[in-house]
Amino acid sequence: MNYDKDNIFAKILNGQIPCDKVFENNYVLSFKDINPKAKTHLLIIPKEPFIDISDFLQNADKLYQSKFWESVDEIINNLGFRDKGFQIKTHKGKKGGQEVFHFHLHLLSNY
């Protein structure tokens, strides 16, 4: 599968579709999910075009991967979730429940 430059997250990244942004840096964009499954439900997406977590782990360079995960940690810390509790979920492939084929994490918490 090739990366679809017209997926909704690509359109959000290039400003074609607005989002309720929570955090942004050079590596990630995080925004509120439009169909939340918890009190707090954020999406965290890399700014580079990776299809899914496997694509990201195999093809993103180690520095980018490190900066991505540091950004996830910063978001968790900024929200005060570190000691309260949260879930991080991702999906891989259609049969794994993936709907948008741009790697993304779901950060969920009832806080």
Secondary structure, DSSP 8 states (H G I E B T S, - for coil): ----TTSHHHHHHTTSS---EEEE-SSEEEEE-SS-SSSEEEEEEESS--SSHHHHHHHS-HHHHHHHHHHHHHHHHHTT-TTT--EEE---SGGGT--SSS--EEEEE--
